[in-house]
C-alpha cells in the first residue's frame, strides 16, 4: 500500500507565518534527509537529490494495489469527526 503524506496551512491557523515557515522547513534538504535517511518515518523524499532510506524499495518497484476512491469507502464519518474536533 502506498500512503501519501501531506501538509498544509489551515484556514483557521493562528500563526500562518509560523506554519508556512514550518512547511518550508519540511521540504528543506535538511528535513528531507532527516525523514528519509534516519529511520524516523521511512518516507520517500520529495526533494530531488535526497536519497531514500536503503530499507525502502525503490519507488519505481512498488506495486500498489489497484484501488479506486470508491473502493476505499465513504470517509464522511472521518470528516465529521475532524469538524467536531475543530480541525476542519
C-alpha positions as CSV (number, residue, x, y, z in Angstrom):
1,X,0.0,0.0,0.0
2,X,1.3,3.5,-0.9
3,X,0.1,6.1,1.6
4,X,0.6,9.8,0.7
5,X,1.7,12.2,3.4
6,X,0.6,15.8,3.1
7,X,0.8,19.1,4.9
8,X,-1.0,22.4,4.6
9,X,-1.7,25.6,6.5
10,X,-5.3,25.5,7.7
11,X,-7.6,28.5,7.1
12,X,-8.1,28.7,10.9
13,X,-4.4,28.7,11.7
14,X,-3.5,31.2,14.5
15,X,0.1,31.6,13.3
16,X,0.1,31.5,9.5
17,X,3.6,32.8,9.2
18,X,5.0,30.2,11.6
19,X,3.0,27.4,9.8
20,X,4.4,28.5,6.4
21,X,7.9,28.5,7.8
22,X,7.4,25.0,9.2
23,X,6.1,23.8,5.8
24,X,9.2,25.4,4.1
25,X,11.4,23.5,6.7
26,X,9.6,20.2,6.0
27,X,10.7,20.4,2.3
28,X,14.2,21.7,3.0
29,X,17.1,19.4,2.3
30,X,17.9,19.0,6.0
31,X,14.4,17.9,7.0
32,X,14.0,15.7,3.9
33,X,17.3,13.9,4.8
34,X,16.2,13.5,8.4
35,X,12.9,12.0,7.5
36,X,14.2,9.8,4.6
37,X,17.5,8.5,6.0
38,X,17.4,8.3,9.8
39,X,14.8,5.6,10.4
40,X,12.3,8.3,11.5
41,X,9.5,7.9,9.1
42,X,10.7,5.8,6.2
43,X,9.3,8.5,3.8
44,X,10.3,8.7,0.3
45,X,11.9,12.2,-0.1
46,X,10.2,14.8,-2.1
47,X,13.3,16.8,-2.7
48,X,15.4,15.8,-5.7
49,X,18.9,14.7,-4.8
50,X,17.9,13.3,-1.4
51,X,18.3,9.6,-1.2
52,X,15.7,7.3,0.3
53,X,16.4,5.0,3.3
54,X,18.1,1.9,1.9
55,X,15.4,-0.2,3.6
56,X,12.8,1.2,1.3
57,X,12.3,-0.4,-2.1
58,X,13.0,1.9,-5.0
59,X,9.8,3.8,-5.6
60,X,9.5,2.5,-9.2
61,X,9.5,-1.1,-7.9
62,X,6.4,-0.6,-5.6
63,X,3.3,-2.3,-6.7
64,X,0.4,-0.6,-5.0
65,X,-3.0,-2.3,-5.2
66,X,-5.3,-1.0,-8.0
67,X,-7.9,0.7,-5.8
68,X,-10.3,3.4,-6.7
69,X,-11.5,6.1,-4.3
70,X,-14.9,4.4,-4.4
71,X,-13.4,1.1,-3.3
72,X,-11.7,2.8,-0.3
73,X,-15.2,3.7,1.0
74,X,-17.1,6.6,2.4
75,X,-15.0,8.9,4.6
76,X,-17.8,11.3,5.6
77,X,-17.6,10.0,9.2
78,X,-13.9,10.9,9.4
79,X,-14.7,14.4,8.1
80,X,-17.5,14.7,10.7
81,X,-15.0,13.7,13.5
82,X,-12.5,16.2,12.2
83,X,-15.1,19.0,12.2
84,X,-16.2,18.1,15.8
85,X,-12.6,18.3,16.9
86,X,-12.3,21.7,15.3
87,X,-9.7,20.6,12.8
88,X,-11.8,21.5,9.7
